[in-house]
Amino acid sequence: MALPGRPWATDDPCDEVRGLAGAAGAAVVGELTQKRQDIQLGTYIGSGKLAELGELVQSTDADVVIFDNDLSPAQARNLEKAVGVKVLDRSELILDIFATRAQTVEARLQVELAQLEYSLPRLKQMWTHLSRQKGGGIGLRGPGETQLESDRRLVGGRIRDLKSRLAEVQARKEREVKSRSGEHTVSLVGYTNAGKSQLMNTLTKAGVYVKNQLFSTLDTRTRQWHIRDWGRVLLSDTVGFIRDLPHHLVASFRATLSEARHAKLLLHVVDASSPQAEDHIRAVNAVLKELDCHDKPTILVLNKVDKVTDPSVLKVLEAHHPRAVAVSGLTGEGVDRLEDAVMGALAAEFADAEVVTDAGNGRVLAFLNAHAEVYRQEFRDESNEVVVRCHLPRHLLHHIAGPTVKVRFVERERPAPPALGEAG
């Protein structure tokens, strides 16, 4: 349903929810849309449209009705009574898809937590039996305890347990990601099905799973990307975003998305062939803001240019985003330009510095030789100091801080950016 504050973006308003239903394993047998000035508090849609929906359910023998909107618990119950079949809203459908895609223990914990937090206010009669607990306790617990009260207490306990386990997962993930602080880290983000995994395969020859469906994978993958004239970059692929992504899901997947939060550079991948490309860009930017990633250096990547049938569409996108890079993750077109853009963005994080420290400060000297491009070094016999001129990543400056270390930024003497570590 479209409201005045949320108009349909295209002539096919059911396109995305149809894709979501297909990703969940459902066969779509009918569609219904409505434009209203405001929602009907009891049933979300108007009485006439509700009657039409009931007739459509009967004529198509449908098993479930999916709304491309979020419904309140009361609205969902009223709709189910009216049409006689199960009613799902957008958030519940997305959560169901994530549940079927979760492969790792971490992903399963995250999805279960999101589902329970979504379901907690909707518990009334959702389960007929979760507990056999009888008697004992104070207040609500006792012979008069209702099933709903028992269910809520059990779900609340499970949520606390999941949050505790996920806190351990997140702490471990944070340590793992921070251990790469000396590396060039780049993260792929973007709308679901924007072609991130295909692009990652092209850039890294990783051979990760690729399928033309929404949320085909949930787990973050990190691979080595070797850029010509630069060296090794650690490239991470993350779970795809979507419009109106359930808040509980974003919160639960913060550990998985820590790769994006700690990356030096984000590659925001957009399906340039999609009529909703601009809407997808705005939706991803909204999620990045929720993850506190909106201020990170970002390159907009206009992907799937091989599928763009009207060149003027691509020209409009490039006009709106003049620093964007057009590529094809399938054919490799534009990869050279993307590498140039990545090198330029990463080089901006470097600084030419003059570091002065005691000649016996082996820790700092060893660190500079390992992580910086040293192009001049001299000893001062009178002060027993060593002066090192180097090209150093700014984010590593805190590693050499100390009472016997002086750092001064100088004019760049070498134009080419260095690569950290060994290539390969």
N, C-alpha and C positions, 0 to 999 in steps of 0.2 A: 504494500500500500504506500502511496506517495502522499506526503503532507506538504503544505506550502513551504515549510522550512527545509524540506528535504526532497526536492524534485527529482524525477528520474533522470539519470545521466544520459541514457540512450533510448532508442526506439524499442529496445528489448529489455524491459526492466527485470525480467525473470532470468536473464542470462547467468548471473553469478549464482543465484540460489539453485538454479538448475544444475550448474556444475558442482556445487556443494552436495546436492542430493545424489548425483552420480558418484561422487567421491565416497559417499557413505554407503554405496551399494544399492541405492533405491532406483527404481524405474519410474520415471515421471509419466503419468497418464493423463494429467490435466493441469491447467494453469488458470489462475484468476487474479485480476488486479483491480484496484480501486483507488480513486483520488478523492480525498476528503479535506475539509477545512480543519477538522480536529478528529481525534480518535473517540470511539465509543467506549466509555469507561468499563462497561461490563464485559463486552465481547471484542473490543478493539475495532472491528468492522461494523458497519451499519446493519440493521435488521434485514433489509432487502438483500444485501450482499451475503448475509449469513444464510438466508434461505437458499440463495443461488448456490452457495458452497455446499450445503447439505444435499441438494439435487445432484451436483457434480460428483460428490462422493458416492452416492448411490448408483449413478449411471456408469461410473468407471470402476466400481467395486474396489475403491481405494482402501488401503489399510492404514494410512497415516496422512495427516495434513501438516505441511511445513510452512511456517510463516517466515518471510524474510524481514522480520521485525522482532524485537524483544517483547515478550508478553509477561504480564504480572501473573503470579500464581492463580489469582481469582479468574483472570481472563482465560487462562489455559483451561481451567476446570469448566468454566461456562461454555467454552467452545467445544470441549469434548462431549459435554452433555447434549449440546445442540446437534452435532454432526455424527455422534455415535462412534467415532474412531479416535485413535491417539493423535494428539496435537503437539507438535514440536515447534519451538521458536528458533531464531537464528543462532543464538548462543548455544542452545542445547545440541543443535545439529553440528556445529563446529567442534564442540567438546566430544561428541560421538565419533567424529572423524579422527580427532587426535587420539582417542582411545584405541581405535583400530590400527593406527599407524605406530603407536608406541612400541619400540622394540627393546630398548635397554631398560635396566632397572630404574635408572634416573628418570627417564621419560615416563615410565609407568607411574612412578611416585608423583611426578608433576601433574600428570593428567588426572590421577585420582583425587589429588588435593583440589584441583580446579573444579572437578565435578561435584565434590562434596560441598565446597563453599558456595557453588551455584545452587545446589539442591537444598541446602539447609533451610532457607526461608520458604521452600516449596514442599516441605516434608509431609504435609497433611495427607494422609492416606496413600503416600507413595509406596510404602511397604506395609504389607499385612503382618509381617512377623520378622523382627530383628532381635528380640530379646525374650528370654523366659524368666527374667528377673522378677521375683515376687518377694514382698515383705521387706522389713528392715528399712533403715534410712530415716531421714528427718524431712518433714515438709511434704514435698510432692511424692517422695518415694514411699511406697506402702501398698496395701491392698487396693487403694483407690487410684493407683497410678494408671494413666492412660497409655495406650501404645505409642501415641505421638510423643509424649514426654520421654518415654524410654528410648524411642528412636533418636530424638534430638540429642539426648545425653550420650548415646553411643556414637553418633556421628561427630559430635563435638569432641569426644575423646579421640576418635580416629584422626580428626583434623589436627589436633595438638600433636599426636604422634607423628603424622606425616610432616608437619612443619619442623619438628625436631630433627627428623631424619634428613630432610632436605637442607636444613641449615648445615649439617655435616657435609652433605654433598657440595653445597655452595662454597663452603670454606675450603674444601679440597680443590674444587674447580678454580677458585680464586688463586690459590697457591700455584696451581699448575700454569695458569695464564700469566701470572706475575713472574714466573720463572723465565718467561720469554722476553723480559723487559729489554734485554740486550739485542733482540732480533727486530727485523723489520716485519711488523705484523699488519696484515690487511684483511679486512672482513667484508664478505659479500652480504648485503642486505637487500631486501626488496619485497615487492608484492608476491604472493604465492603464484607459482607457475609463470614467473617472469623469465625463467631460463637460467637461474643461478647455477644449478648443478651442471647443466650442459656447458656453460661458460667455464666453470671450474675444470671440467674435463679437458676442454680445449687448452686452457692455460697451463695446467699441471700434468696432463695425461694421467689423471687420478683414477679414472674408471669407476667413479661413484655412480650410484643408482640414479637413473633418469627416466621419468615417465611423464607424459603429458596429462597430468591431473593435479588438482589442488592438494597441497600438503602431502606430496609424495614421500617426503622424509621429514623427520623431526629432529634428529640428532645432528649436532655440529660436527663437521669433519674438517680437519686441518691437514693441508698438504704443502709441499715445497713447490714454489713457483720460481723458476730461474729466468730472470729478466736479462736480456742482452746488455752488455756494457754496465751492468750493475751488480748482479749476483743473486743471492738467494733471498726470497721473500716468503714468509709463512702466510698462506692464504687460507682463510676459514670460510666455510659455507654455513649459513644459519637457517633456521626455520623461517619459512615465508610468512609475511604479514598479510593482513586482510582488513577491509573496511569493517569498522565496529567489532574489532577483535575483543572478545570477552575480557574484562579487566582481570578477573581471577586467573585467566590463562596467562596473561602477560606477567602477572605477579609470580605465578608458579614457575614460569620458564626463565626467570631472571638468571638462574645459574647457567642454563644452556646459552643464554644470550650474553654471558660475561665476555665471550670472545669479541663481540661487537663493542662492548663498553670499554674494553682495554686496548682495542686495536689502535694503531697509529693513524690508520687511514680507513675510511669506509668507501666501498664501491656500491653505490645505490643503483641496482639493476632494475631497469624498466622495460616492459614489453612494448617496444615502439609500434608494433602492429596492432595493439589494442586500441579501440575507440575510447576507452576509459583511461588512457595513459596518464593524463593530468590528474584525474581523481585518484589513481593508484599512487602517484607521487605524493599527493597530499595525505593520503591514508598512512603511508609509510613514515612520512615526516612526523605525523601525530604520535605514532608508536615510538619512534626514536626519541621524541621529546619526553614521553613517559618513562623511557629508560635512561634519561639524562645523557643522550648521545647526540642531541641536535646541534651542539657546538663543535663537534669533531670535524676535522678536515674530511671533506666528502667529494667524490667525483661521481657525477651522474652518468650512468652508462645506458645508452639507448640500444637495447639488445633486440635481436630478431629482425634486423633490418632486411634480411633476406625474405621475410614474409610481408614486408610493406609493399602493397600493390600500387598505392598512389604516392609518388615522390613528394607531392606537396604536403602530405601529412608529416613526413619526416622533417621537411624544411620548417614547418610551423613549430614543431617541437624544438628544433635547433635554434630557432629565433627566440623562443621563450627561455631557452636554457643555453646561452651561447658557449658556455664552457663544457657542455656535455660532449661525450665521445660516442659515436655511432659504431656499433660492432655487430657481428653475428657470431654467437657462441657455437652455432652449428657448422658454418663454413670457415670461420677464422678471419673473416673480413674485419678490418679495423683493429686487430689485436696489436699491431705495431704502434698505432696511435694511442691505444690504451696504455701500453708499456711506457711510452714517452710521458703521458700524463701522470702516471704513477711515479715515475722517477722524479718528475718535477715537483710533485706534491711531497714526496718523502725528503727530497733535497732541501725543501724549505724548512725542515725540522733541524737542519744542521747549522752550526755556527763555527766560524774561524775563531780560535781562542789562543791566548798565550797563557800557559800554565807555569807558574813558578813555585817550586817546592824544594825541600832539602834534598841533597844528592843521595842521601841514604833512605829516602822514602820509596822503597821498592814497591810497595803496594800500589801507589798512584802511578808510578812509571810503568809497571806491568799492565795496569788497567788501561792506560792510554795506548800502549802498544797493541793491546788486544782488541780495543773497541773504537779506536780513533785512527784517522789517517795522519800520521806524524810526518811533517815535511821539513821540519827544522828542529834541531836540538843543540844546545850549547851549555857549557859548564862555566860557572863563575867561581874561580878559585878563591877570590877574596871573601866571598860570603858562603862558600860551600853550597851553592844552590845550582839547580839545573833549570833551564828555561826551555819549555817545549812549545813549539808552534804546531797546532794540529787542527784538523777538521773533525768536529765532535758533535754527535747527536745531542741536542739540547736536553732531552729527557734523561740523559745519563750524567748531567753535571753534578747532581747531588751525590753520586758515588765517589767523587773525588774531593768533596768538601772536607775541610779540616782546618785546625788552627795554623798549620804550617803550609797551607796551600793558598796561593793567590791566583785568581782567574781574571783575565782581561780580554774582552772581545776586540778583535782587530779586523782590518779590512781584508777581504778575501783575497788570498794569493793564488788559489787553485780554483778554476771555475767548475771542474767536474766533480760531482758528488761521489763519495766513496761508498763501497759496499761493506757492510759489517760481516765479519766472519769469512769463512771460506765459501766460495761458490761451489755448491754441490755438497 
